[in-house]
Amino acid sequence: MKKPRLSQAETRILEQYWKLGIASVREVLESLPDDERVAYTTVQTLVYRLEEKGAVKKVKKIGNAQLFQPTLDQSQYRSGLVRDLLDLFGGSPRLLVSNLIENGALTLRDLKTLQGAAHGDKKGHSRGGKRA
């Protein structure tokens, strides 16, 4: 199945479904932080768009409320986004990281932390520092 292209707003709503599991439009709206609250009809429109794109599906109706659940796996979706991002840099992780450093989104401290984590993983350690 081809990964659907989602807008930033659609992705934000899908993230709420990943947190909530099965939920109504109202529950998704209420789960948004106060500074991200929008009109009920806006969330409803976004949920219907996600349904059209196959990212969520209707699973139940209780009264007037329709319940939806995500159909996309969060990890697979994010991996696809990372692959798309790498494609923009010719498939080069080095060019991507270089750009992140130039823009200040990634610091040398971040790199050292990542390097330490990578070395720990290679030695058979999990993230908690214990043997896998």
C-alpha positions in Angstrom: 0.0 0.0 0.0 1.3 3.4 -0.9 1.9 5.8 2.0 -0.6 8.7 1.9 0.7 12.2 1.8 -0.6 14.0 4.9 -0.6 17.7 5.7 0.9 18.9 8.9 -2.6 19.4 10.4 -3.7 15.9 9.3 -0.5 14.4 10.8 -1.2 16.2 14.1 -4.7 14.7 14.3 -3.3 11.2 13.4 -0.8 11.6 16.2 -3.7 12.0 18.6 -5.2 8.8 17.3 -1.9 7.0 17.9 -2.1 8.2 21.5 -5.8 7.5 22.0 -6.4 4.5 19.9 -10.1 4.4 19.1 -11.7 7.8 19.6 -14.4 10.2 18.4 -13.8 13.5 16.8 -14.8 15.2 20.1 -12.3 13.1 22.1 -9.5 14.0 19.6 -10.4 17.7 19.9 -10.4 17.6 23.7 -7.0 15.8 23.7 -5.3 18.6 21.9 -3.4 21.1 24.0 -5.3 24.4 24.6 -2.9 26.3 22.3 -3.7 23.9 19.4 -7.5 23.8 19.9 -9.5 24.6 16.7 -13.2 24.3 15.9 -14.9 21.0 16.1 -15.8 21.1 12.4 -12.1 21.6 11.6 -11.1 18.5 13.4 -14.0 16.6 11.9 -12.9 17.7 8.4 -9.4 16.5 9.1 -10.6 13.2 10.4 -12.7 12.7 7.2 -9.7 13.5 5.1 -7.6 11.0 7.0 -10.3 8.4 6.4 -10.4 9.2 2.7 -6.6 8.7 2.6 -6.8 5.4 4.5 -5.0 6.7 7.6 -7.9 6.1 9.9 -11.0 4.0 9.6 -14.5 4.1 11.1 -14.9 1.2 13.6 -18.1 2.0 15.5 -21.0 4.4 15.9 -22.5 5.3 19.3 -25.5 7.6 18.9 -24.3 10.4 16.6 -20.6 9.9 17.4 -18.5 7.9 15.0 -15.4 6.3 16.4 -12.3 6.0 14.4 -8.9 4.2 14.8 -5.6 4.6 13.1 -4.8 2.2 10.3 -1.2 3.5 9.8 1.6 2.2 12.0 3.3 5.2 13.7 6.8 3.7 13.4 6.4 2.8 9.7 4.9 6.2 8.9 7.8 8.0 10.5 10.3 5.8 8.9 8.7 6.7 5.5 9.0 10.4 6.3 12.7 10.0 7.2 13.3 8.1 3.9 11.5 11.0 2.0 13.6 13.5 3.8 16.8 11.6 3.0 15.7 11.6 -0.6 15.7 15.4 -0.6 19.4 15.2 0.3 20.3 12.7 -2.4 20.0 9.8 0.1 23.0 11.2 2.1 22.6 11.2 5.9 25.8 13.3 6.0 24.2 16.1 3.9 21.1 16.0 6.1 23.0 16.2 9.3 25.2 18.9 7.9 22.1 20.9 7.1 20.7 20.3 10.5 23.9 21.6 12.1 24.0 24.7 9.8 20.5 25.6 10.7 21.1 25.1 14.5 18.5 22.3 14.8 21.3 19.9 15.8 24.2 20.8 18.1 27.6 19.2 18.5 26.4 18.1 22.0 23.5 16.3 20.3 25.9 14.6 17.9 28.1 13.4 20.8 25.1 12.0 22.6 24.0 10.2 19.4 27.5 8.9 18.8 27.6 7.6 22.4 24.3 5.9 22.0 25.4 4.3 18.7 28.6 3.0 20.3 26.6 1.6 23.2 24.2 -0.2 20.8 27.1 -1.7 18.9 28.4 -3.2 22.1 25.1 -5.0 22.7 23.7 -2.5 25.2 20.1 -1.3 25.2 19.2 2.4 25.7 19.1 1.9 29.4 22.7 0.8 29.4 21.9 -2.8 30.2 22.9 -5.8 28.1 20.3 -6.7 25.5 
